[in-house]
Amino acid sequence: ALGQEFAGKGANTILGPSINVHRVARNGRNFEYLSGDDPFLGGKLAEQYVSGVQSQGVMTVMKHFVFNNQETNRNSEDSLVEDQAAWELYYPPFQAAVDAGVSGTMCSYNKEDGDYSCSNNRRLNEDLKGKMGFRGFVQSDWGATHATSVTSGLDMDMPMVTDPLFQPEALSQVPEKSIDEAVTRTLAAMVRMGVMNSTKCTPPACNDYFVKDVRGDHAAVALKAAKESVVLLQNEGGVLPIGAGVGSIAVIGSPAVATAYNPTHGAWDQGDYYSGGGSGHVVASDPVSPLAGLKARAKTAGIEVIESTSDDIYAAQQAAAKADIAIVVAGTTSGESQDRPNLILDNNADQLIAAVASTAKKTVVLTMIPGVVVMPWRTQVDAIATLFLGGQETGTAFAAVLFGDHGPTGRLPVMLPETEADTIDTTSDSEVTYSEGMQTSYRSPNFKAAFPFGHGLAYTNFSFSAPSAASCAHRVCVSTTITNTGAAPGVAVPQAYVEFPKAANHPAPLLKGFKKTKVLQPGASEKVTFELGDRELSYWDKDWVKTGSAVVHVGASSADFRGKVTVTTAADLVVV
């Protein structure tokens, strides 16, 4: 759908996917980065993004390469990252995009090891174009070029027409061989994607395409994605789904009636509760607010809706006292060019939630968030569901899950910490040393989770059989059978985490597989198999080394392992 809409607008390139693995929880652009906290997750999503968009004849440009993990001092900070963390934690989503045939790479604003990203021979030539095998073109982020750095790996300067560093006079000093390679990489990507023949218009003669409605039936796609993405974090006493015996609900909090923000009328980098801010902002088209979605669904059930959307604590408590269930809607957002000031929800929502919980019969909290937040009130409420900036169908999606029309299927792509101290903070230092190595998110033994990476509940329970391992087509296959042991239909998302030998120097077992079952009726089972190849069974030690043995844990999250099996492999030096 994304590729179709870009092609329909006359575009032949999309500046995405954004796939940096999250390091700093307060990073203002985390909402853009598909990888969440994990390189394996990022790799799988990057592969699908590239394949899907490029199937529509639109070139993809992965970004931001590399170590662009905070917005604070993004134009000058120098990221210092040791090799193991680079290759095992931060590079894998880019490698997956390369393997999927991504057309371009955007180098970032920051420095790495003292050199600006777009002038960094080691990162662009040696790592990206060399070891990772990238065959497309490298283009700068807008204004990120600091030198005529063609020989260092930069093939294209953006915004091109205004920068003297890539004008003919400057380029005349570059060896012809390097110029030829840059041109070849760019033209080869264009020819491979057929954009020479498929491009519909050349600016400025594109206005008819710019104003064309290309959405088609994509509202249904947006709704499906939003419903699938709602994560049920907590459901004490089975307060959800809303069913028989509930005569009234109170919907509380100003985010319940949130509108979409249009940056043409204000700050360019401001976000809203449907999309983050900056160059990645999308103005949600006629968004369904949480209140609107809940009211529409409650009406069909004959349930009264009591409204209190002022954030006034007294009014909220009054409304909550009248209802069978109080639903507090809270949120926060973020945007490009600045990091978030903290990890708390907007408008004193923590105090509002605690006050409502002290009054209401049952309290449900819905959060609309760009990434990690803290939830100090979580033990005071009955249920929590979250959506990571779900777009135009947010309200309809929340209603579908809360009323049980769609069983919750989302799982956390990030670890939600107990406190802000259980995260890596941004820094204003000129040098940003990744001294923690791979000990970020669920991989850190020092961080406590309120809700762990990979977590998400259903309206039922699942059991996992003892896992088994076998060889399968030059891979190791680990299988387990998932059984719905509860009373309601549901979807499980089993996950595989590989525990490497001590020689790998890993802080924790690492995600190396996940599956999604079909909807399982009560008592029904499904066998799932994780295929582990060289890449999943290798670690970095001056180069990729395939382990001779490993323990594979299967479970429901990074903190909920249900079984394990030891696997052995032929240990060789491998190229992955």
C-alpha positions in Angstrom: 0.0 0.0 0.0 2.8 2.4 0.9 4.5 1.8 -2.5 1.3 2.1 -4.3 0.5 5.5 -2.8 4.0 6.8 -3.5 3.9 5.6 -7.1 0.4 7.1 -7.5 1.8 10.5 -6.4 4.4 10.3 -9.2 7.3 9.5 -6.8 10.0 7.0 -7.8 11.8 7.0 -4.4 10.9 6.8 -0.8 13.2 7.9 2.0 12.7 4.9 4.1 12.8 2.5 5.8 14.1 4.1 9.0 15.6 1.2 10.8 18.1 2.3 13.5 17.9 0.1 16.6 16.8 2.1 19.6 19.5 2.9 22.1 18.3 6.1 23.8 14.8 5.8 25.1 14.2 9.6 24.8 15.3 9.8 21.1 12.9 12.0 19.4 12.9 9.9 16.2 12.3 6.5 17.8 8.8 6.6 16.5 10.2 6.4 12.9 12.6 3.5 13.6 11.0 0.1 12.8 13.5 -1.9 14.7 12.4 -1.0 18.1 14.9 -2.4 20.6 16.0 -5.4 18.6 18.2 -6.0 15.5 16.5 -9.3 14.6 13.1 -7.7 14.7 14.4 -4.7 12.7 15.9 -7.0 10.1 12.6 -8.9 9.5 10.6 -5.6 9.2 13.2 -4.0 7.0 13.2 -6.9 4.6 9.4 -6.8 4.3 9.3 -3.0 3.9 12.0 -3.0 1.1 10.4 -5.9 -0.8 6.9 -4.5 -0.5 7.6 -1.0 -1.6 10.0 -1.9 -4.4 7.4 -4.4 -5.8 5.5 -1.2 -6.8 8.5 0.2 -8.7 9.5 2.7 -6.0 13.2 2.7 -4.8 13.8 2.5 -1.1 16.5 4.3 0.8 17.4 2.9 4.2 18.4 5.3 6.9 20.1 6.7 9.0 23.5 5.1 8.5 24.8 4.9 11.2 24.7 5.2 15.0 22.2 8.1 14.7 20.6 7.2 18.1 19.8 10.6 19.6 18.7 14.0 18.3 20.6 16.0 20.9 23.6 17.5 19.0 22.8 15.3 16.1 24.8 17.5 13.7 28.0 17.3 15.6 28.1 14.4 18.2 30.7 11.7 17.6 29.4 8.2 18.2 32.0 5.7 19.4 30.9 2.1 19.0 33.0 -1.0 19.4 32.8 -3.7 16.7 30.7 -6.3 18.5 27.9 -3.9 19.2 28.1 -2.4 15.7 27.9 -5.8 13.9 25.5 -7.6 16.2 23.2 -4.8 17.5 23.2 -1.8 15.1 24.1 -3.2 11.7 21.7 -6.2 11.2 18.6 -4.3 10.1 20.8 -2.5 7.4 22.2 -5.9 6.4 18.7 -7.3 6.1 17.7 -4.4 3.9 20.8 -4.9 1.7 20.0 -8.5 1.3 16.4 -7.6 0.3 17.9 -5.4 -2.5 17.5 -1.9 -1.0 18.3 0.8 -3.6 19.9 3.4 -1.5 21.4 4.3 1.9 21.1 7.7 3.6 24.1 8.6 5.7 23.4 10.5 8.9 24.3 13.9 10.4 26.5 12.6 13.2 30.1 11.6 13.3 31.5 8.1 13.9 35.0 7.7 15.2 35.8 11.4 14.5 34.6 11.5 10.9 31.2 12.7 9.7 28.9 9.9 8.6 28.9 11.0 5.0 32.7 11.2 4.9 33.4 8.0 6.8 35.4 5.7 4.6 35.4 2.9 7.2 31.6 2.9 7.7 30.6 3.5 4.0 33.3 1.8 2.0 34.7 -0.9 4.3 31.6 -1.9 6.2 28.6 -1.0 4.1 29.8 -1.5 0.5 32.5 -4.0 1.5 31.6 -6.5 4.1 27.8 -6.0 3.9 27.8 -6.1 0.1 25.7 -3.1 -0.5 25.5 -2.4 -4.3 23.2 0.7 -4.4 23.9 4.4 -3.9 24.7 6.3 -0.8 23.1 9.7 -0.5 23.5 12.3 2.3 20.8 13.4 4.6 19.8 17.0 3.8 22.7 19.2 4.6 24.8 16.4 6.1 27.7 16.7 3.5 30.8 18.3 4.9 33.3 17.5 2.1 33.4 16.3 -1.5 33.6 12.8 -0.1 33.0 10.7 -3.1 36.2 8.6 -2.5 35.0 8.0 1.1 31.8 6.4 -0.2 29.2 9.2 -0.7 27.6 8.9 -4.2 24.9 11.6 -4.0 24.7 14.9 -2.1 21.3 16.2 -1.0 19.7 18.7 -1.6 22.1 18.7 -4.5 21.4 21.9 -6.3 22.5 24.3 -3.5 25.7 22.6 -2.1 29.0 23.7 -3.7 30.7 20.6 -2.4 29.2 18.5 -5.2 29.2 21.0 -8.0 31.4 20.5 -11.1 34.3 22.6 -9.8 34.6 20.5 -6.7 33.9 17.2 -8.4 36.6 17.9 -11.0 39.2 17.3 -8.2 37.8 13.7 -7.6 39.5 10.8 -9.4 37.4 9.8 -12.5 37.2 6.2 -11.3 35.4 7.3 -8.1 33.0 9.5 -10.1 32.3 6.6 -12.4 31.5 4.3 -9.5 29.1 6.8 -7.9 27.3 7.4 -11.2 27.2 3.6 -11.9 25.7 2.8 -8.5 23.0 5.5 -8.9 22.1 4.6 -12.5 22.2 0.8 -11.8 19.6 1.2 -9.0 17.4 3.3 -11.3 17.7 0.8 -14.2 17.1 -2.2 -12.0 13.9 -0.6 -10.7 12.8 0.6 -14.1 12.3 4.2 -13.0 13.7 5.5 -16.3 10.5 4.3 -17.9 8.0 4.4 -15.1 8.5 7.8 -13.6 5.3 9.7 -14.3 6.4 13.3 -14.1 9.4 15.6 -13.5 9.0 18.5 -11.0 7.7 21.1 -11.1 5.3 19.6 -13.6 3.8 17.2 -11.0 1.0 19.1 -9.4 -1.7 16.9 -10.9 -0.1 13.9 -9.2 0.6 15.7 -5.9 -3.2 16.4 -5.4 -4.4 13.1 -6.6 -6.2 10.9 -4.1 -4.3 7.6 -4.2 -5.7 6.0 -1.0 -8.0 3.5 -2.7 -9.1 1.0 -0.1 -6.1 1.6 2.2 -8.3 2.8 5.1 -9.1 -0.9 5.6 -5.3 -1.7 5.6 -4.8 1.1 8.2 -7.5 -0.3 10.4 -6.2 -3.9 10.1 -2.7 -2.7 11.0 -3.9 -0.6 13.9 -6.0 -3.4 15.4 -3.1 -5.9 15.1 -0.8 -3.4 16.8 -2.8 -2.8 20.0 -0.7 -4.3 22.9 -2.7 -5.5 25.9 -0.2 -5.0 28.7 -2.3 -5.9 31.7 -5.8 -7.3 32.4 -6.3 -8.0 36.1 -9.5 -9.9 36.9 -10.4 -10.2 33.2 -11.9 -6.7 33.1 -11.5 -6.8 29.4 -13.1 -7.4 27.0 -16.1 -5.3 27.9 -19.1 -7.5 27.9 -22.3 -8.4 29.6 -23.0 -6.7 32.9 -21.4 -3.4 31.8 -24.0 -0.7 31.5 -21.8 2.3 31.4 -18.2 3.5 30.7 -16.5 6.8 31.4 -14.0 8.0 28.8 -11.6 10.4 30.4 -8.6 12.5 29.3 -7.9 15.1 26.6 -6.1 12.6 24.3 -9.5 10.9 23.9 -10.5 13.7 21.6 -7.1 14.3 20.0 -7.0 15.9 16.6 -4.4 15.6 13.9 -1.7 18.3 13.7 -0.9 19.9 10.4 2.7 21.3 10.3 1.8 23.8 7.6 0.1 25.8 10.3 2.9 25.7 12.9 6.1 24.1 13.9 7.5 21.6 11.4 8.8 19.2 14.0 5.7 18.9 16.2 4.0 15.5 16.5 0.6 14.5 17.6 -1.0 11.3 19.1 -1.4 9.7 15.7 2.1 10.4 14.2 5.4 11.8 15.3 6.7 15.1 14.2 9.3 16.3 11.6 10.1 15.0 8.1 8.4 11.7 9.0 5.1 13.3 10.0 1.9 12.1 8.3 -1.2 14.2 8.9 -3.8 11.6 9.8 -6.7 11.7 7.4 -10.0 12.2 9.3 -8.7 10.3 12.4 -11.1 8.4 14.5 -10.4 9.6 18.1 -10.5 7.1 21.0 -13.7 8.7 22.2 -15.3 8.5 18.8 -14.4 4.9 18.3 -15.5 3.9 21.8 -18.8 5.8 21.5 -19.6 4.2 18.2 -19.0 0.7 19.5 -20.7 1.3 22.9 -23.8 2.4 21.1 -24.2 -0.9 19.3 -23.9 -2.6 22.7 -26.4 -0.3 24.4 -23.8 1.0 26.8 -23.9 4.5 28.1 -20.8 6.7 27.6 -19.9 9.4 30.2 -17.4 11.9 28.9 -14.7 13.9 30.8 -12.1 15.2 28.4 -10.8 18.3 30.2 -8.0 16.6 32.3 -9.6 18.1 35.3 -9.1 15.6 38.2 -12.3 16.5 40.0 -14.4 16.2 36.9 -12.7 12.9 36.0 -13.4 11.4 39.4 -17.0 12.5 39.1 -17.4 10.8 35.8 -15.5 7.7 36.9 -17.8 7.3 40.0 -20.9 7.0 37.7 -19.5 4.3 35.4 -19.0 0.6 35.6 -15.6 1.0 33.9 -13.5 4.2 33.7 -11.3 4.4 30.6 -8.5 6.9 30.9 -6.9 7.9 27.6 -3.3 9.3 27.9 -0.5 10.0 25.5 2.6 11.7 24.5 4.5 12.3 21.3 7.9 13.2 19.9 9.5 14.8 16.9 12.6 15.2 14.8 15.4 17.6 15.9 15.0 17.2 19.6 14.9 14.4 22.2 12.0 14.0 24.5 12.5 15.8 27.9 11.3 12.8 29.8 9.4 9.5 29.5 6.2 10.6 31.2 2.8 11.0 29.7 1.5 14.5 28.9 -0.9 16.7 30.8 -0.2 15.3 34.3 -1.7 12.0 33.2 0.1 10.1 35.9 -1.8 12.1 38.5 -5.1 11.9 36.6 -4.8 8.1 36.3 -4.0 7.6 40.0 -6.9 9.8 41.0 -9.4 8.0 38.7 -8.2 4.6 40.0 -8.8 5.7 43.6 -12.5 6.4 42.7 -13.5 4.0 39.9 -14.9 0.6 40.2 -12.6 -0.6 37.4 -10.0 1.4 35.6 -8.6 0.8 32.1 -5.8 2.9 30.7 -5.2 3.4 27.0 -1.9 5.0 25.9 -1.0 6.6 22.5 2.8 6.8 22.6 5.9 7.2 20.3 8.0 4.7 22.2 9.0 4.0 25.8 7.1 5.6 28.7 7.0 4.9 32.4 3.8 3.8 34.1 4.2 4.4 37.9 0.4 3.8 38.4 0.3 0.4 36.7 -0.4 -1.5 40.0 -3.3 0.8 40.7 -5.3 0.0 37.6 -7.0 -3.1 36.2 -6.0 -3.0 32.5 -3.6 -1.3 30.2 -3.6 -1.3 26.4 -1.2 0.7 24.3 -0.8 1.7 20.7 2.4 3.2 19.2 1.0 6.2 17.3 -1.6 4.2 15.4 -2.7 6.7 12.8 -6.2 7.4 11.5 -8.0 4.3 12.8 -6.7 4.6 16.4 -10.2 4.9 18.0 -11.8 2.1 16.0 -8.8 -0.2 16.7 -9.0 0.5 20.5 -12.7 -0.1 20.5 -12.4 -3.4 18.5 -9.9 -4.7 21.1 -11.7 -3.5 24.2 -15.0 -4.9 23.2 -13.5 -8.2 22.1 -14.3 -7.9 18.4 -10.5 -8.4 17.8 -8.5 -10.3 20.2 -5.3 -8.5 21.2 -2.4 -9.6 19.0 0.3 -6.9 19.5 3.6 -7.5 21.2 6.0 -4.9 22.6 8.9 -4.0 20.2 10.5 -2.2 23.2 11.0 -2.8 26.9 8.8 -0.6 29.0 11.0 0.2 32.0 10.1 0.5 35.7 11.7 3.9 35.9 13.6 6.3 33.6 16.8 5.0 35.3 16.2 1.7 33.6 17.1 3.2 30.2 20.1 4.8 28.5 19.8 8.5 28.6 20.7 11.1 26.0 23.9 13.1 26.5 25.1 16.5 25.4 28.7 15.4 25.4 30.5 15.9 22.1 31.6 12.3 22.2 28.9 9.7 22.8 30.6 6.5 23.9 28.4 3.3 23.6 30.2 1.9 26.7 27.3 -0.4 27.5 28.1 -2.5 24.4 25.1 -4.8 23.8 23.6 -4.2 27.2 20.6 -2.2 26.1 16.9 -2.8 26.7 16.2 -6.5 27.7 19.8 -7.3 27.1 20.9 -5.3 30.2 21.1 -7.1 33.5 20.9 -3.7 35.2 17.5 -2.6 33.8 14.2 -3.6 35.3 11.2 -3.9 33.1 7.6 -2.9 34.0 6.7 -4.8 30.9 9.4 -6.8 29.0 10.3 -6.7 25.4 8.1 -9.1 23.4 5.3 -8.9 26.0 1.6 -8.8 25.1 -1.5 -10.6 26.5 -4.4 -12.2 24.8 -7.9 -12.9 26.2 -6.8 -16.4 26.8 -3.8 -18.4 27.9 -1.4 -20.6 25.9 0.9 -23.5 26.8 4.1 -24.4 25.1 5.3 -28.0 24.6 8.9 -28.9 25.4 10.9 -27.7 22.3 12.7 -30.1 20.1 15.5 -29.6 17.6 16.4 -31.2 14.3 18.4 -30.5 11.1 16.6 -29.0 8.2 18.1 -27.9 4.9 21.5 -26.8 6.3 19.7 -25.1 9.2 18.7 -26.0 12.7 14.9 -26.2 13.2 13.4 -25.8 16.7 9.8 -26.7 17.1 7.2 -26.3 19.8 3.4 -26.8 19.9 1.2 -24.0 21.2 -2.1 -24.9 22.8 -4.9 -22.5 23.7 -5.6 -23.6 27.3 -8.2 -20.8 28.0 -11.8 -20.2 27.3 -11.6 -17.7 24.4 -10.1 -17.7 20.9 -6.7 -16.1 20.6 -3.5 -15.6 18.7 -0.1 -16.5 20.2 3.2 -15.0 19.2 5.9 -17.5 20.3 9.5 -16.2 20.3 12.9 -17.9 20.2 15.9 -16.5 22.1 19.4 -18.0 21.5 21.8 -18.3 24.4 25.3 -18.4 23.0 28.4 -19.9 24.8 30.4 -17.6 27.1 32.9 -17.0 24.2 30.3 -14.9 22.5 30.3 -12.4 25.3 26.6 -11.8 25.2 24.8 -10.3 28.2 21.6 -12.3 27.6 19.8 -14.6 25.2 19.1 -12.8 22.0 15.9 -12.8 19.9 16.4 -14.9 16.8 12.9 -15.9 15.8 9.2 -15.2 16.2 6.0 -16.6 14.8 2.4 -15.7 14.8 -0.2 -18.5 15.1 -3.5 -18.6 13.4 -6.5 -17.8 15.7 -6.6 -20.8 18.0 -10.0 -21.9 19.4 -10.1 -23.1 23.0 -8.3 -26.5 23.2 -6.8 -26.1 19.7 -3.0 -26.4 19.0 -0.5 -25.3 16.3 3.0 -26.5 15.8 5.5 -23.7 15.1 9.0 -24.1 13.9 11.9 -21.6 14.1 14.5 -22.0 11.4 18.0 -21.0 12.6 20.6 -20.5 9.9 24.2 -19.3 10.0 23.3 -15.7 10.7 21.1 -16.6 13.7 23.8 -18.9 15.1 26.8 -16.7 14.7 28.4 -14.1 16.8 31.1 -11.4 16.2 34.7 -11.9 17.2 36.8 -9.9 14.7 34.6 -11.6 12.1 31.5 -13.8 12.1 32.0 -17.0 14.0 29.4 -19.8 13.9 28.8 -21.3 17.3 29.3 -25.0 17.8 26.4 -25.2 20.3 23.7 -23.0 21.8 20.7 -23.1 24.0 17.5 -22.1 22.3 14.8 -20.7 24.7 11.2 -20.5 23.5 8.6 -18.4 25.2 6.1 -15.6 25.2 8.5 -12.7 25.8 12.1 -11.9 26.7 11.2 -12.5 30.3 8.8 -15.5 29.9 10.7 -18.5 28.7 8.6 -21.7 28.6 11.2 -24.3 27.5 14.7 -24.8 26.1 16.7 -27.1 24.0 20.4 -27.4 23.3 21.4 -27.4 19.6 24.7 -28.3 18.0 26.1 -27.1 14.7 29.2 -27.5 12.5 31.3 -24.7 13.9 33.0 -22.9 11.0 34.0 -19.4 10.2 31.1 -18.1 8.1 30.2 -15.2 5.9 26.8 -13.9 6.9 
